[in-house]
Amino acid sequence: TMMTLTEIMTEHPFTLGPQNSVKQAMELMQQEQIRHIPIVDEHQHLLGLVTLSDILATRESKLLLINPEREIMTRQVASVDPHAGIKEAALYLQRHKYGCLPVVRGRKLVGIVTESDFITVAINLLELMEEQEPPSDF
């Protein structure tokens, strides 16, 4: 059976709205040890994404709002369906050099998958393979 993103995604990720400030985004990232924050409206519809690298790259005041007119928020954010396969999502991340994919059902944000989720999958697969290796004679 194909593993889908529902099995590895973080449900109900931390989000902010366009009315929040860059400083609040930085504080949330530090507090929760996260590097990606989906930006949503009051209906939980995905508007964009703010990443730690976006914040570090901005020279502007930390008090700026994360509103879509600013360059701080990525608007054309790639998102993926919860039933997408893990392999296709991983290939997509690799091809586009994204650090994460928001998971969206309809237009509603339902989760997020990050590079570290895929690393966890790889570790689990490697451990499975090791268990299945025949014992050596040495």
C-alpha positions in Angstrom: 0.0 0.0 0.0 1.2 3.5 -0.8 2.1 5.6 2.2 0.4 9.0 2.1 1.2 12.3 3.7 -1.6 11.8 6.3 0.8 9.4 7.9 3.7 11.7 8.3 2.3 15.3 8.3 2.1 17.5 11.4 -1.7 18.2 11.8 -2.8 21.6 13.0 0.5 23.3 12.4 1.3 26.7 14.0 0.0 29.4 11.8 -0.2 33.2 11.7 -2.4 35.7 9.9 -1.5 38.5 7.5 -2.1 40.9 10.4 0.7 39.4 12.5 4.2 41.0 12.5 7.5 39.6 11.4 8.6 39.9 15.0 5.8 37.6 16.1 6.7 35.1 13.4 10.3 35.1 14.7 9.1 34.6 18.2 6.9 31.7 17.3 9.7 30.1 15.4 12.0 30.4 18.4 9.4 29.3 20.9 8.2 26.2 18.9 11.6 25.3 17.2 10.0 25.6 13.8 11.3 27.1 10.5 8.1 27.4 8.5 4.8 29.1 9.3 1.8 28.9 7.0 -0.2 32.2 6.8 -3.9 31.7 6.8 -7.1 33.7 6.8 -9.9 33.4 9.3 -11.3 30.4 7.3 -8.0 28.6 7.6 -7.5 29.1 3.9 -3.8 29.1 3.0 -2.6 32.5 1.9 1.1 31.9 1.9 4.2 30.9 3.9 6.8 32.6 5.9 10.1 30.7 6.4 13.1 31.4 8.7 15.3 32.1 5.6 12.7 34.7 4.4 13.0 36.4 7.8 16.7 36.2 7.9 17.0 37.7 4.4 14.8 40.7 5.2 16.6 43.9 6.0 13.4 45.6 7.1 12.0 46.4 10.4 10.9 43.5 12.5 7.7 45.3 13.3 6.4 44.9 9.7 3.2 43.1 9.2 3.3 39.8 7.2 0.9 41.3 4.8 1.0 40.0 1.2 2.3 43.3 -0.2 5.6 42.7 1.5 8.2 40.4 0.1 8.4 38.5 3.4 5.6 36.1 2.5 5.8 33.6 -0.3 2.5 33.8 -2.0 2.6 31.2 -4.8 3.2 28.6 -2.2 3.2 25.0 -3.4 0.8 22.9 -1.4 -0.2 19.3 -1.6 -3.2 17.0 -0.9 -3.2 14.9 2.2 -3.6 11.7 0.1 -0.5 12.5 -2.1 2.1 9.8 -1.9 5.1 10.3 0.2 7.5 9.5 -2.6 6.0 12.0 -5.1 5.9 14.7 -2.4 9.6 14.0 -1.5 10.6 14.2 -5.2 8.7 17.5 -5.6 10.5 19.0 -2.6 13.8 17.9 -3.9 13.2 19.1 -7.4 12.0 22.6 -6.3 14.4 22.9 -3.3 11.5 23.6 -0.9 11.9 23.0 2.8 8.3 22.2 3.4 4.9 21.6 1.8 1.7 22.9 3.4 -1.0 20.1 3.2 -4.3 21.5 2.0 -7.8 19.9 1.6 -9.9 22.0 -0.6 -8.4 25.4 0.3 -8.1 24.6 4.0 -4.8 24.0 5.6 -4.8 20.7 7.4 -1.1 20.0 8.0 2.5 20.6 7.0 5.3 18.2 5.9 8.9 19.3 6.2 12.3 18.0 5.1 12.8 16.5 8.6 9.6 14.4 8.2 11.1 12.8 5.1 14.4 12.2 6.9 12.4 10.4 9.6 10.8 8.2 6.9 14.2 7.4 5.5 15.6 6.5 8.9 12.6 4.2 9.5 13.1 2.5 6.1 16.8 2.0 6.8 16.0 0.4 10.2 13.5 -1.9 8.5 16.1 -2.9 5.9 18.6 -3.7 8.6 16.2 -5.9 10.5 15.5 -7.8 7.3 19.1 -8.5 6.5 20.2 -12.1 7.1 22.5 -12.5 10.1 26.2 -12.6 9.0 28.4 -15.6 9.6 31.1 -13.5 11.1 
